[in-house]
Amino acid sequence: MPGRCFISCTITAAVFAAILVLAAAGPGAGRAQAQSKARIVAVEAVTLASESLVESVLSIGDFVANEAITIRPEVDGRIIEISFQEGQPVTRGQLLFRLDATIYQAQLRQAEARLNLSRHNYDRAVKMNQKGHSSGEILDRALSEKRIDEANVEVNKARLQKMRIVAPFAGTIGLRQVSLGEFVEAKNGLVTLVSLDPLKVEFRLPERYYRIIRNGGTISAEPDALPGEIFEGQIYAISPVIDINGRSIAVKAKVANPERRLRPGMFTRILLLVDQRNDALVVPESAIMQRGDGQFVYRIQDDKAVLTKVSLGLRQTGRVEVVAGLSKGDTVITAGQIKLRPGYRVKVVDYAAPGPGKQ
């Protein structure tokens, strides 16, 4: 019995001593340990490195011919010659149609005969006037008749020239709408002619981009008919007026088309280069926190979260350039910020790449 009492009393005394130690430490000791563990927050992060960043604007547009006309005769006549193959290239000045010019040729010969007579009469009037055998009035009348006949010859030559219908510019001829031997009038359309190199592309941009659009600016066109193919072009015309209905600006660009792969009427997506940085510090947009006095990120320094104010530059889908507040090599938290406060200790569980995917 005395032995049992000794053992029991010893255990009781030990427990009591432990309680006294915990009481002396106070209730704050346990909470401090718990908070210390809670402040080690698991986060994702990215280490900043320089990279190329491009800001662009996406629009839609249509290809149109650089030049496109319907060939029409200037005078009435019957077609006696068609000198082209449909759908084939033609050169500037190449003969396309020839109309029957029999009547106009006869009229020209008649006009030339009258001109020869009036010239002879004028020469004789000059000689007679010099000898004093005729008045100045007769000389003036002879000169007037000669000039009228000269003009009449020029008119008939011009009319005869219009019997030959030629290409006004180099391009691709379309499908003819008339046949050999058909009588056509001046209003009739004969065939279309289009210039395919270069092509124009017409598109619109929101008015907020007016300040950055400039002649000579580069665009990239990706037509739906040629998926995966990109055609570069340059802006050459910008509308001076903003459309009040759509709040947009009409823009035209030219795209080289030496292989004639592009055709007028094609629908295309347009990518306009706004700005480019070749040595940018880029972070995922998820790293940026918007507060009342600006944008902030958490960077990691000595395994602790440091709240840092930043200034932003160019943007891409899911990415943004940091132009002030961070340096190359800084580690920025990209996920887990909601659980952070400045000074919390962090543990990086994954490094997110600046662009799509992981590194």
RODO-474720 format. One record per residue (C-alpha): x, y negated, z negated. Coordinates in steps of 0.001 Angstrom, whole numbers, plus 500000, padded with zeros to 6 digits. Layout:
REM RODO-474720
<node x="X" y="Y" z="Z"/>
...
END
This chain:
REM RODO-474720
<node x="500000" y="500000" z="500000"/>
<node x="502674" y="497450" z="499183"/>
<node x="504336" y="498292" z="502595"/>
<node x="501166" y="497707" z="504523"/>
<node x="500609" y="494426" z="502796"/>
<node x="504127" y="493345" z="503682"/>
<node x="503717" y="494127" z="507411"/>
<node x="500263" y="492518" z="507625"/>
<node x="501410" y="489443" z="505793"/>
<node x="504452" y="489133" z="508067"/>
<node x="502319" y="489222" z="511290"/>
<node x="499864" y="486764" z="509855"/>
<node x="502652" y="484400" z="508940"/>
<node x="504134" y="484628" z="512454"/>
<node x="500812" y="483865" z="514109"/>
<node x="500270" y="480991" z="511754"/>
<node x="503732" y="479634" z="512562"/>
<node x="503026" y="479807" z="516283"/>
<node x="499780" y="477912" z="515823"/>
<node x="501651" y="475264" z="513898"/>
<node x="504195" y="474915" z="516736"/>
<node x="501468" y="474487" z="519363"/>
<node x="499671" y="472016" z="517160"/>
<node x="502866" y="470039" z="516738"/>
<node x="503395" y="469951" z="520519"/>
<node x="499980" y="468379" z="520939"/>
<node x="497204" y="468976" z="523572"/>
<node x="499024" y="466935" z="526282"/>
<node x="501770" y="469511" z="526782"/>
<node x="499513" y="472060" z="528471"/>
<node x="497893" y="469474" z="530701"/>
<node x="501281" y="468106" z="531739"/>
<node x="502426" y="471545" z="532873"/>
<node x="499178" y="472090" z="534800"/>
<node x="499396" y="468694" z="536523"/>
<node x="503045" y="469283" z="537393"/>
<node x="502090" y="472478" z="539189"/>
<node x="499020" y="470872" z="540826"/>
<node x="501128" y="468087" z="542359"/>
<node x="503100" y="470479" z="544549"/>
<node x="500855" y="470228" z="547618"/>
<node x="501164" y="472459" z="550676"/>
<node x="501291" y="470353" z="553865"/>
<node x="502131" y="470515" z="557546"/>
<node x="504758" y="468161" z="558911"/>
<node x="506713" y="467112" z="561966"/>
<node x="510268" y="465830" z="562274"/>
<node x="510459" y="462826" z="564611"/>
<node x="512626" y="462954" z="567715"/>
<node x="512819" y="460655" z="570755"/>
<node x="510758" y="461665" z="573776"/>
<node x="509132" y="460287" z="576882"/>
<node x="505627" y="458902" z="576563"/>
<node x="503308" y="457749" z="579326"/>
<node x="500024" y="455870" z="578912"/>
<node x="497595" y="456302" z="581778"/>
<node x="493991" y="455597" z="582755"/>
<node x="491718" y="458149" z="584448"/>
<node x="489191" y="457116" z="587085"/>
<node x="487419" y="458585" z="590102"/>
<node x="487395" y="457360" z="593686"/>
<node x="487014" y="458159" z="597358"/>
<node x="489418" y="458263" z="600261"/>
<node x="488573" y="455996" z="603173"/>
<node x="490262" y="455528" z="606530"/>
<node x="492853" y="452809" z="606792"/>
<node x="491110" y="451740" z="610009"/>
<node x="487889" y="453207" z="611410"/>
<node x="485805" y="452019" z="614360"/>
<node x="483227" y="453191" z="616874"/>
<node x="484453" y="452682" z="620421"/>
<node x="481862" y="450807" z="622511"/>
<node x="482057" y="449439" z="626079"/>
<node x="482003" y="445668" z="626535"/>
<node x="480127" y="445934" z="629825"/>
<node x="477607" y="448312" z="631355"/>
<node x="478831" y="451067" z="633623"/>
<node x="478969" y="454721" z="634579"/>
<node x="481665" y="456907" z="633012"/>
<node x="483921" y="458409" z="635689"/>
<node x="486810" y="459559" z="633486"/>
<node x="487326" y="460812" z="629913"/>
<node x="491026" y="460955" z="629088"/>
<node x="491298" y="462519" z="625609"/>
<node x="490690" y="465720" z="623674"/>
<node x="488271" y="465447" z="620772"/>
<node x="489834" y="465534" z="617317"/>
<node x="493357" y="464878" z="618624"/>
<node x="495780" y="462031" z="617907"/>
<node x="495925" y="459143" z="620334"/>
<node x="498402" y="456281" z="620675"/>
<node x="497706" y="452589" z="620786"/>
<node x="496750" y="451496" z="624320"/>
<node x="496022" y="455057" z="625485"/>
<node x="493205" y="455310" z="628055"/>
<node x="490049" y="456868" z="626564"/>
<node x="487299" y="456164" z="629139"/>
<node x="487177" y="454698" z="632619"/>
<node x="483987" y="453220" z="634029"/>
<node x="483047" y="452914" z="637685"/>
<node x="484625" y="449626" z="638812"/>
<node x="483694" y="449636" z="642524"/>
<node x="481502" y="446540" z="642357"/>
<node x="483961" y="444591" z="640192"/>
<node x="486837" y="445443" z="642520"/>
<node x="484843" y="444061" z="645460"/>
<node x="483981" y="440927" z="643508"/>
<node x="487638" y="440430" z="642675"/>
<node x="488639" y="440702" z="646354"/>
<node x="485956" y="438177" z="647239"/>
<node x="487201" y="435786" z="644554"/>
<node x="490791" y="436148" z="645742"/>
<node x="489751" y="435369" z="649320"/>
<node x="487998" y="432191" z="648210"/>
<node x="491063" y="431223" z="646207"/>
<node x="493306" y="431601" z="649261"/>
<node x="491000" y="429317" z="651239"/>
<node x="490806" y="426683" z="648525"/>
<node x="494589" y="426680" z="648131"/>
<node x="494976" y="426140" z="651881"/>
<node x="492431" y="423319" z="651802"/>
<node x="494196" y="421688" z="648896"/>
<node x="497598" y="421840" z="650568"/>
<node x="496147" y="420244" z="653712"/>
<node x="494420" y="417553" z="651642"/>
<node x="497747" y="416706" z="649973"/>
<node x="499515" y="416288" z="653313"/>
<node x="496740" y="414158" z="654783"/>
<node x="496649" y="411981" z="651697"/>
<node x="500386" y="411431" z="651868"/>
<node x="500016" y="410277" z="655493"/>
<node x="497113" y="408021" z="654582"/>
<node x="494596" y="409930" z="656642"/>
<node x="492322" y="410890" z="653696"/>
<node x="491061" y="409314" z="650512"/>
<node x="491953" y="410261" z="646956"/>
<node x="488402" y="411516" z="646481"/>
<node x="488898" y="414262" z="649061"/>
<node x="492143" y="415306" z="647367"/>
<node x="490459" y="415462" z="643944"/>
<node x="487615" y="417583" z="645357"/>
<node x="490072" y="420027" z="646921"/>
<node x="491991" y="420313" z="643651"/>
<node x="488798" y="420975" z="641704"/>
<node x="487687" y="423708" z="644116"/>
<node x="491089" y="425356" z="643874"/>
<node x="490963" y="425388" z="640072"/>
<node x="487420" y="426806" z="640045"/>
<node x="488465" y="429637" z="642371"/>
<node x="491535" y="430368" z="640240"/>
<node x="489327" y="430686" z="637141"/>
<node x="486896" y="432891" z="639063"/>
<node x="489722" y="435279" z="639953"/>
<node x="490766" y="435476" z="636294"/>
<node x="487181" y="436227" z="635251"/>
<node x="486912" y="439073" z="637746"/>
<node x="490271" y="440489" z="636705"/>
<node x="489175" y="440471" z="633060"/>
<node x="485872" y="442115" z="633953"/>
<node x="487702" y="444766" z="635941"/>
<node x="490070" y="445373" z="633031"/>
<node x="487101" y="446136" z="630787"/>
<node x="486313" y="449136" z="632977"/>
<node x="489269" y="450790" z="631239"/>
<node x="488510" y="451517" z="627558"/>
<node x="491701" y="452073" z="625560"/>
<node x="492557" y="452864" z="621926"/>
<node x="493088" y="449606" z="619978"/>
<node x="495346" y="451379" z="617444"/>
<node x="497003" y="454736" z="616928"/>
<node x="494824" y="457271" z="615163"/>
<node x="492732" y="460401" z="615492"/>
<node x="489862" y="460434" z="617954"/>
<node x="486526" y="461826" z="616824"/>
<node x="483746" y="463670" z="618618"/>
<node x="482478" y="461933" z="621734"/>
<node x="478808" y="461042" z="622024"/>
<node x="478646" y="460744" z="625801"/>
<node x="479383" y="462874" z="628834"/>
<node x="481127" y="462378" z="632134"/>
<node x="478905" y="460591" z="634646"/>
<node x="476649" y="459058" z="632004"/>
<node x="475591" y="455424" z="632384"/>
<node x="476300" y="453449" z="629213"/>
<node x="475452" y="449978" z="628053"/>
<node x="477551" y="447599" z="626032"/>
<node x="475767" y="448537" z="622783"/>
<node x="476274" y="452304" z="623138"/>
<node x="478693" y="454119" z="620823"/>
<node x="481063" y="456382" z="622729"/>
<node x="483392" y="457928" z="620132"/>
<node x="484922" y="457170" z="616740"/>
<node x="488578" y="456410" z="616106"/>
<node x="490153" y="456587" z="612644"/>
<node x="493632" y="455964" z="611307"/>
<node x="494616" y="458721" z="608840"/>
<node x="498099" y="457654" z="607777"/>
<node x="498096" y="456000" z="605391"/>
<node x="494679" y="456422" z="603796"/>
<node x="493004" y="454024" z="601424"/>
<node x="491544" y="455139" z="598109"/>
<node x="488868" y="453014" z="596470"/>
<node x="488113" y="453230" z="592741"/>
<node x="487016" y="451154" z="589755"/>
<node x="488538" y="450486" z="586358"/>
<node x="486973" y="449054" z="583169"/>
<node x="487506" y="445315" z="582825"/>
<node x="489689" y="445746" z="579723"/>
<node x="492460" y="446958" z="582037"/>
<node x="492397" y="443801" z="584172"/>
<node x="495519" y="442430" z="582492"/>
<node x="497637" y="445462" z="583412"/>
<node x="496500" y="446085" z="587004"/>
<node x="498952" y="444696" z="589535"/>
<node x="499705" y="445018" z="593223"/>
<node x="502392" y="447636" z="593735"/>
<node x="501286" y="449630" z="590698"/>
<node x="501558" y="453406" z="591065"/>
<node x="498566" y="455747" z="591089"/>
<node x="498289" y="459522" z="591348"/>
<node x="495384" y="461025" z="593282"/>
<node x="494200" y="464630" z="592867"/>
<node x="491407" y="465434" z="595358"/>
<node x="488921" y="468140" z="594457"/>
<node x="489333" y="469656" z="597926"/>
<node x="493051" y="470268" z="597259"/>
<node x="493210" y="471411" z="593613"/>
<node x="496621" y="471180" z="592014"/>
<node x="498041" y="468833" z="594662"/>
<node x="499040" y="465323" z="593610"/>
<node x="499412" y="462422" z="596052"/>
<node x="501189" y="459235" z="595014"/>
<node x="500011" y="455802" z="596113"/>
<node x="500417" y="452083" z="595468"/>
<node x="497797" y="449489" z="594632"/>
<node x="497586" y="446796" z="597321"/>
<node x="494305" y="444981" z="596615"/>
<node x="492430" y="444001" z="593444"/>
<node x="489013" y="442381" z="593488"/>
<node x="489085" y="438827" z="592106"/>
<node x="485568" y="439351" z="590717"/>
<node x="484493" y="441602" z="587842"/>
<node x="481233" y="443459" z="588469"/>
<node x="478789" y="442133" z="585852"/>
<node x="476607" y="445258" z="586071"/>
<node x="479238" y="447862" z="585316"/>
<node x="481880" y="445546" z="583812"/>
<node x="484443" y="447048" z="586147"/>
<node x="487052" y="445964" z="588672"/>
<node x="487233" y="447272" z="592241"/>
<node x="490735" y="448390" z="593208"/>
<node x="492235" y="449704" z="596454"/>
<node x="495428" y="451691" z="596913"/>
<node x="497211" y="453214" z="599903"/>
<node x="498333" y="456845" z="599946"/>
<node x="500766" y="458239" z="602518"/>
<node x="499237" y="461056" z="604558"/>
<node x="501831" y="462111" z="607165"/>
<node x="500597" y="465722" z="607323"/>
<node x="496939" y="464633" z="607653"/>
<node x="495931" y="466844" z="604716"/>
<node x="493747" y="464127" z="603265"/>
<node x="490556" y="463079" z="605012"/>
<node x="488269" y="460062" z="604647"/>
<node x="485318" y="460801" z="602373"/>
<node x="487205" y="463124" z="600020"/>
<node x="486403" y="462730" z="596326"/>
<node x="489452" y="462327" z="594124"/>
<node x="490507" y="461787" z="590535"/>
<node x="492776" y="458805" z="589991"/>
<node x="495445" y="458506" z="587329"/>
<node x="496849" y="455005" z="586876"/>
<node x="500144" y="454595" z="585031"/>
<node x="499694" y="451854" z="582413"/>
<node x="503009" y="451969" z="580578"/>
<node x="505931" y="454311" z="579951"/>
<node x="508473" y="454743" z="577164"/>
<node x="511532" y="456910" z="577679"/>
<node x="512725" y="456819" z="574055"/>
<node x="509554" y="456825" z="571957"/>
<node x="508881" y="458148" z="568445"/>
<node x="505610" y="460047" z="568708"/>
<node x="503429" y="461584" z="566001"/>
<node x="500141" y="463483" z="566183"/>
<node x="497125" y="461257" z="565653"/>
<node x="496219" y="463428" z="562665"/>
<node x="499165" y="461908" z="560803"/>
<node x="497737" y="458383" z="560989"/>
<node x="495567" y="457115" z="558112"/>
<node x="493515" y="453965" z="558603"/>
<node x="493241" y="451674" z="555603"/>
<node x="492005" y="448148" z="555154"/>
<node x="495379" y="446510" z="555642"/>
<node x="496686" y="448672" z="558499"/>
<node x="497779" y="452158" z="559520"/>
<node x="499815" y="454427" z="557257"/>
<node x="501486" y="457820" z="557242"/>
<node x="502974" y="459994" z="554539"/>
<node x="506618" y="460803" z="555118"/>
<node x="508626" y="463247" z="553051"/>
<node x="511602" y="462011" z="551078"/>
<node x="513308" y="464225" z="548464"/>
<node x="510353" y="466642" z="548673"/>
<node x="507941" y="463874" z="547690"/>
<node x="505173" y="462102" z="549616"/>
<node x="505996" y="458468" z="550396"/>
<node x="503199" y="456268" z="551746"/>
<node x="504576" y="454260" z="554695"/>
<node x="502949" y="451499" z="556735"/>
<node x="503482" y="451834" z="560499"/>
<node x="502842" y="449887" z="563703"/>
<node x="501492" y="451806" z="566690"/>
<node x="502157" y="451533" z="570427"/>
<node x="501150" y="453702" z="573381"/>
<node x="498587" y="456450" z="573012"/>
<node x="498039" y="459778" z="574675"/>
<node x="495437" y="462407" z="573969"/>
<node x="496198" y="463570" z="570431"/>
<node x="499461" y="461601" z="570188"/>
<node x="500489" y="458055" z="569361"/>
<node x="503733" y="456104" z="569473"/>
<node x="505141" y="454596" z="566270"/>
<node x="507019" y="451374" z="567049"/>
<node x="507799" y="450281" z="563473"/>
<node x="507970" y="451870" z="560019"/>
<node x="509639" y="455173" z="560910"/>
<node x="513000" y="456311" z="562229"/>
<node x="514302" y="459214" z="564239"/>
<node x="514709" y="462243" z="561950"/>
<node x="511946" y="461228" z="559498"/>
<node x="509587" y="464024" z="558489"/>
<node x="505933" y="462992" z="558674"/>
<node x="503026" y="464885" z="557145"/>
<node x="500410" y="465802" z="559742"/>
<node x="497922" y="467841" z="557667"/>
<node x="497061" y="467980" z="553976"/>
<node x="497128" y="464215" z="553294"/>
<node x="493683" y="464262" z="551714"/>
<node x="495136" y="465991" z="548639"/>
<node x="498100" y="463632" z="548340"/>
<node x="498951" y="460611" z="546286"/>
<node x="502210" y="458680" z="546530"/>
<node x="504923" y="460496" z="544622"/>
<node x="503310" y="463941" z="544734"/>
<node x="505713" y="466746" z="545394"/>
<node x="505057" y="468622" z="548621"/>
<node x="505919" y="471928" z="550165"/>
<node x="505980" y="472187" z="553960"/>
<node x="504260" y="475363" z="555067"/>
<node x="504307" y="474662" z="558809"/>
<node x="506087" y="472248" z="561130"/>
<node x="503707" y="470886" z="563762"/>
<node x="505235" y="469953" z="567103"/>
<node x="504563" y="466379" z="568319"/>
<node x="502863" y="467713" z="571422"/>
<node x="500479" y="470638" z="571922"/>
<node x="501431" y="473850" z="570169"/>
<node x="504092" y="474561" z="567563"/>
<node x="507833" y="474450" z="567633"/>
END
